[in-house]
Amino acid sequence: FLLRLCADDVSAPRPRPSRRRARPPANPARLALPRRTAWLLAPVPEAVAAAGQLRALLADPELQRRIGEEPRLGRILRPLCRCLGVKLPAPLRLPPRPPRQSGRDAAAPRPSRRVPALAPLPRRFRPPAACAPPPRRNRAPPGR
C-alpha cells in the first residue's frame, strides 16, 4: 500500500458518513501493543536495521515533499517511527492538540470549592458550653 500510495496508484479516500455509531464493548482478551517509544527494538533485534533504513528513507527530500501532499502517508509512517524509535521529521509532526474541555460549558464560571466564612450565630442559637468539644492543647511527646 505504501508503494502504491507513493506512486499515485491509490485513489482519493471516499467521504465517510457523518453519523456516529455505537462502539462495541471493549474486549479485554484483545491484544494490546505497547505504546512506549522504541518498544520493538528489544524483542526484535533485527528492527535496529529497519530503523536505520527508515531514517534514510525519511531523509529523502522527495519523500518529505510527498508526505506534505499526502496525509495518508503520515498515518502509516508515524506509528512505524514511534515503535522503531525514529525521531519524526518536521512534515510528519502533528500540530499540538487544543486542551480538552470537560462536559460543562467552557464559558460558565467554575464554582469555588472554598467555603465562605460564616458570621457567628446569635447567642440564642449557640449550643451550650457543655456540648462544645474540649479545647486542644499542645503537649510534649511522651518521654520528655
Secondary structure, DSSP 4 states (H G I P E B T S, - for coil): -HHHHHTT-SPPPPPPP----PPPPP-TTS-----STTTTTTT-TTHHHHHHHHHHHHT-HHHHHHHHH-HHHHHHHHHHHHHHTPPPPGGGPPPPPPPPP-SS-TTSPPPP-SPPPPPPPPGGGSPPGGGSPPPP---PPTT-
